[in-house]
Amino acid sequence: MEDTLTVRLYLYGMVQGVGMRFTITQIAKKVGVHGYVKNLSDGSVEIVAQGDTHKVEDFIQRAKQARTGNITDTSMEKIETTKTFKGFNVAF
């Protein structure tokens, strides 16, 4: 993947216990990005997404607009990594 982008996205608000991880996993598989989603102890959700730049950008927009729960804020950072993710999973 020559044009690969990896990002870490955080979702804040009422995002745990509402099916957010399932929804994010479905979006990732539909768009075709790899990585993981997990609940954090502070009540937020962390997502790492990797793939072709245009696919990751599409995923970010869809994830931020997920109808599950109540997303009140988001933050994102680009990650420089040599790790290649396989599939998209729920991490614990």
C-alpha positions as CSV (number, residue, x, y, z in Angstrom):
1,M,0.0,0.0,0.0
2,E,1.9,2.9,-1.3
3,D,-0.5,5.6,-0.4
4,T,-1.2,4.4,3.2
5,L,-2.5,6.5,6.1
6,T,-2.8,5.4,9.7
7,V,-4.8,7.5,12.2
8,R,-5.9,7.3,15.8
9,L,-9.4,8.7,16.3
10,Y,-11.1,9.2,19.7
11,L,-14.8,9.5,20.1
12,Y,-16.2,11.2,23.3
13,G,-19.7,11.4,24.7
14,M,-22.2,8.6,25.3
15,V,-20.2,6.1,23.2
16,Q,-19.9,3.0,25.4
17,G,-22.6,0.5,26.0
18,V,-24.5,1.6,22.9
19,G,-23.1,-0.7,20.2
20,M,-20.4,1.8,19.1
21,R,-17.7,-0.8,18.6
22,F,-20.0,-3.0,16.5
23,T,-21.0,0.0,14.4
24,I,-17.4,1.2,13.9
25,T,-16.4,-2.4,12.9
26,Q,-19.1,-2.6,10.3
27,I,-18.1,0.8,8.9
28,A,-14.5,-0.2,8.7
29,K,-15.3,-3.5,6.9
30,K,-17.6,-1.7,4.5
31,V,-15.0,1.0,3.6
32,G,-12.1,-1.4,3.6
33,V,-9.8,-0.1,6.3
34,H,-7.8,-2.2,8.9
35,G,-7.1,-1.6,12.6
36,Y,-9.1,-1.8,15.8
37,V,-11.7,-0.2,18.0
38,K,-11.7,-0.3,21.8
39,N,-13.4,1.2,24.9
40,L,-11.1,3.2,27.1
41,S,-11.4,3.5,30.9
42,D,-12.3,7.3,30.7
43,G,-15.5,6.4,28.8
44,S,-14.2,7.3,25.3
45,V,-13.6,5.0,22.3
46,E,-10.3,4.7,20.6
47,I,-10.1,3.7,16.9
48,V,-6.9,3.0,14.9
49,A,-7.6,2.9,11.2
50,Q,-5.1,2.1,8.4
51,G,-5.5,1.9,4.7
52,D,-5.5,3.8,1.4
53,T,-5.7,7.5,2.2
54,H,-9.0,8.0,0.5
55,K,-10.5,5.0,2.3
56,V,-9.3,6.2,5.7
57,E,-10.7,9.7,5.1
58,D,-14.0,8.2,4.1
59,F,-14.0,6.0,7.2
60,I,-13.2,9.0,9.5
61,Q,-16.2,10.9,8.2
62,R,-18.5,7.9,8.5
63,A,-17.3,7.2,12.0
64,K,-17.8,10.7,13.2
65,Q,-21.3,10.6,11.9
66,A,-22.2,7.2,13.4
67,R,-25.8,7.2,14.6
68,T,-25.0,4.9,17.5
69,G,-24.7,6.7,20.9
70,N,-24.2,10.4,21.2
71,I,-20.8,11.6,20.0
72,T,-20.1,15.0,21.6
73,D,-16.5,15.5,20.5
74,T,-13.7,13.8,18.5
75,S,-10.0,14.1,18.2
76,M,-7.6,12.6,15.7
77,E,-3.9,12.2,15.1
78,K,-1.9,10.8,12.3
79,I,0.4,7.9,13.3
80,E,3.7,7.1,11.8
81,T,4.1,3.4,12.0
82,T,5.7,0.5,10.2
83,K,3.1,-1.9,11.6
84,T,0.6,-3.3,9.1
85,F,-2.8,-4.2,10.5
86,K,-4.7,-7.3,9.2
87,G,-8.5,-7.0,9.3
88,F,-10.5,-4.8,11.7
89,N,-11.1,-6.0,15.2
90,V,-12.5,-5.1,18.6
91,A,-9.6,-4.8,21.1
92,F,-10.0,-5.2,24.8
